[in-house]
C-alpha cells in the first residue's frame, strides 16, 4: 500500500537564542554615545543628576511650581492684547516658560549673587527677571515710565518683558537666539553669530554688515 505522507506542520519551532551578555563598557550607554570621552565616574555623576531631575520633576513641589506659574496666564493675555498680538501667540507661551524658569511664578524674586555696589537698574527683578535698564526702551515705545519698584508688580513686569521679548524675536527670528539675547543682551549673540560666519563660513565683516 502507498504510504501517505504527513503534511508538514505550519507551526515553526521557536528558536531560543542564547542570552547575549553585554560587555561591561556597554553599561555606560546611552551616555557614552553622547560623552564618548567621559570616565566611569563621570558617567555615574550624569546618571545621578538625571535621577535627581526625575525625582524633582515628579515631586509635588514641582507641580506646585507649575501651578504658581500658570496663575499668570491672564496677565500675559492682557499684555499680549495691549501689544496688539494674539493671546495664543507663541510669544505668550515663551514668556510663560521664562517665568517658570526665572522666578517659578514668584513676583518678588530678585537675582541672586548680585554685587553690593550693583545699581538697582542692573538687577534682574520680578516674575520675568528683567532689568530696569533693559525695559526702559520698551517703556518708551509704550509711552510709559517705569521704576525699579514697579518691576515687582506682575502686570507691569509681564507687559515690559513681553514687549522686550517681542523686539528680540524680530531681531533674532530663531527662538533659541532670542532667549539667549534675553539672558545676555543683544551684543553677545550678535558677536557669536559674526564669529561663526567669519570662522566657519568664511564670510568677511563687510559681507556680514551687508
Beta strands, then each sheet from edge to edge (+ up, - down):
end
